Amino acid sequence: MYRDNREVLHQRAIKMAHKEEELNTEIVTEAISFTLAGETYAIASSFVREVFHMKDFTAIPGVPSYIFSLINVRGQILPVVDMKVFFNLPSKGFGEFNKVIILSSQNMEFGILADVVIGTTLISEEEILQVPQTITGIAQKYLRGVTRENLIFLNGEALLTGEGLLINDK
């Protein structure tokens, strides 16, 4: 009887090990979550260089309305995009806790204005639902999806490589 119990426990341990391996194959993305106009957004942290507290900024005349300003980040001048204007979201004012999330790739760097940076979160690829069909226009191109918790997951690669945020110098 001792041998039978030992075999049962061994088989149970093998099954549990396989379940743990299955859980570990789930693709999870670390993301920075933040709010814009009362909604919660996230962007994969692999596209985020840093979160910068905006103290001073310089407005720029003659640029598209979604370019909020220029900021100086330790000697580097970067444009700041107001995603509320870019996505045509309602403006809820400019609060004192505004942060700039600096996005970075090999060819592009700029900041996006956030009302509040919540922190980091882990998002499972399985929990990302497709972009609702009701969302059309420019916003659809820059969204990866929405989670069941209504977290809007931005497409960092599209933001950094798309032509929608480029300013034509002609």
Order of alpha helices (4+ residues) and beta strands (2+ residues): alpha-beta-beta-beta-beta-beta-alpha-beta-beta-beta-beta-alpha-beta-beta-alpha
